[in-house]
Amino acid sequence: MTLRTQLLLEATDVAKTYGAVVALRSASLAVRPGEVHALMGANGAGKSTLVKILTGAVRPDSGRIVVGGRERMAHSPAEARRGGVVSVYQEPALIPDLDVRSNLRLTKTPEESFRHWLAELGIENLDFSELARVLPLATLRIIDLARALAIEPDVLMLDEMTAALPANLTERVLAVVDGHRGADRSVIFISHRMIEIAAVCDRATVLREGTTVGVVDMTDGAEERIVELMIGDVAEAVPPRTARRDAGAARPPEATPRLTARSLSAKHKLRDVSFELHRGEVLGVVALEGQGQDELFEILSGSERPDGGEMLLDGAPVTFHHPADAIRAGVVYVAADRADALLMQRSITENIALPLTSRIRQWGWINLVAERTRVDAAVEALQIDARAGGEVRQLSGGNQQKVTIARWVAGGVQTMLCFDPTRGIDIRTKSQIYLLLRDLADAGAAVLFYTSELKEIQLVCDRTIVIFGGRVVAEIDAADSDEPTLLRAAYDLPSDAPADTVTDVAVAGPTTRERST
Amino acid sequence: MTSSISTRGARIPGGWSRLLREQPVVPISALLIVIVVIYALVRPGVVNADWAGVILRAAVPLAILAGCQTLTMLTGGIDLSVCAVASMAGFMVASLLHGPGFEIGIAVALTAAALAGLLTGIGVGIFRVHPLIMSLGVSFVVLGLANAWQILTVQSSTGVPPVLRTIGSERLGELLPYSLVVFIPLTALILIGLRRTGFGRMLFAIGDNPTAARLSGARSWQVLITLYVLSALMAALAGLLLSGLTNVASVTLADSLVLPSVAAAVIGGTSIFGGRGGFGGTIVGALILTVISALLTALGFPEAVRQILFGSIIVVVAAAYTRVTSVS
């Protein structure tokens, strides 16, 4: 009975900051022997940081970690592994240029046991002399898992293990996870799929803004409780409603949408996305991490080509082979990562004027006066504070982000694709960007706006589409796009359904919808 | 994540390091003056207008070759084929002098150079071969073809055309080298081109952040192919001046200049990682290397000392630039 009361893994008040960014404020996690424990939290809540700390990849600033009754601070994943904590990360951890057998030898994996788990997980006839790079992603994930299981860890951590798997393999994985619990072994399970959580987990720890806000027993209605905890105090987040909503509603219905996506698909991430984006509207996109939104924006902006489906611009089919094609067609892209968008060593002017000289016919003499006028107007429109200095890297994050937007505003915007443009910038700049996006839409531009902060949807968007597992699972009108609704939709839970209905679906395990994927 | 994140810009040091970072021409020119003063002290009475003319004349071909490195380094590349192309051009004009004539020779040499540059540009821009490898490979191909040409045209003398000898080695009023007639317009073209043309902007953009350039609609292969063709043409020009200066036309004439040309650009403040630099500093860098060479020769030091000194200067200067330009 003593084993029952003793926790297998306990993390208390773990904190971690990266520079000015607080990743974890006070996270706690207690895993009992023999349970499957879910770790939940919205984007940026600190899940990944906590996992990295537990596996020794990152050192915490403060906090206590106890494994098997002994305080321990792992300094490397290898050390954590020896201590019985093994994790399977989101990305395959095999060395692509080695064959499977060499990869196993690298981690001293017992082959007999590995084969056993592989069969258990539903992969037969794996050729061990095959190079890792030629194997399909799903197989690599299964190999990762079998490799972790083969060394019989005390605590097995699965980070989005099922994200890249087809339905039949997902079922096998869930069954193995289910069977792995018991005795004194435990599993920490991270997934965006609420249905999986409900099917295999015993308890769930919920993180919000770097703090553990609750531990939920996975009984009936637990999903609702988890969503509530993830959102937190909803009352404080009520956005100021302004007259602009009426202006948006007064928009005359348009026959031809500016941009139409029809059944776009790419790689394994994006499966079937269709939507219409009209002039004069801001269309929100909501998705948990890795649901295909990155691929969608890459396709729309011309960086990647879709495997299937088509895009229409003003009703006519278009194919973008290069971002230049999209730009020429009036579709511009504001990247999430400023490091991808800016010439850090160059001036604000050169950064804003960059698209003006990118085509061969623009390689000639630059009209500095015309350029100055245009850049000044953009700097004025976005209120860029240029005092910091000549190079863009000397600007604050908020001003840098404004420069990436100013580049396109300078040319007059028809269609703007914004991928999380307010990530990591100050609140004042954020509200300026909201206003700007509204202004652009009111001036007749079509704006597609992905954000990882659900609060922003209601402030900026007229409509919102929700993507889950590479598909559009919901379209939500501005009036209904409060945070709980959006988050429920993002987890692909039925919106506004009575709690008991939700549980019925959830406890049924992988539903027909899951199977059909 | 809460919104109270304020991402501060990079801390940038002030004073001398700021000057070295933003206007490298100024401290580098100061270094040049210091070296000239040392020369004047060690060899009293030698440093005068006539001496300056000689130094200038010797520095011009190196400065042009270093210009090729500057332009390619701005995009994060390098052009190691410049010296093979320069030698080839000089040799070709000389070998075609008796027969087809001077003008045809120039046209053939420039066309051959442009083709070599096109080859490098296609490799770098379309097939994404690293510029170091690509230009090294092309330099061997060019050398090989020049050798083959030499064997095929086993003709009489390969004399350097008188026009090139005049431009390359003679001086107006025994003072100003005629090569400036070529060099000054070229310099103006490069300086203005980098600052005031869309093509110049694209060189900096691709070197600073290829992803950002791409997302802004730039097709880097267009820029890179144009760039390497231009670089090869400039190299050919330098080769013609060099053969005039030395009165030699050989397929390995400019070989010893490949590393000094990179060194001059680095000393002049152009970053090998791209996005930062300019031609002004490169000219001063070429002058510094030329003056040091002359000084060591005047003092009777062996070649080895020159090599060690050049190497040390490059390392020290590169370290200083890295220090002042890296984000703390």
Interface residues (C-beta under 8 A of the other chain):
Chain A: G19 A20 V21 V22 G44 E209 S301 S303 H322 P323 A324 I327 R328 Y333 A335 A339 D340 A341 L342 L343 M344 Q345 R346 E350 A353 L354 P355 L356 T357 S358 R359 I360 Q362 W363 G364 W365 I366 L368 A388 G389 G390 E391 R393 Q394 L395 S396 G397 G398 Q400 R407 G424 I425 D426 I427 K430 E453
Chain B: M1 T2 S3 S4 I5 S6 T7 R8 G9 A10 I12 E22 R196 T197 G198 F199 R201 M202 F204 A205 D208 N209 T211 A212 A213 R214 L215 S216 G217 A218 R219 Q222 G275 R276 T325 V327
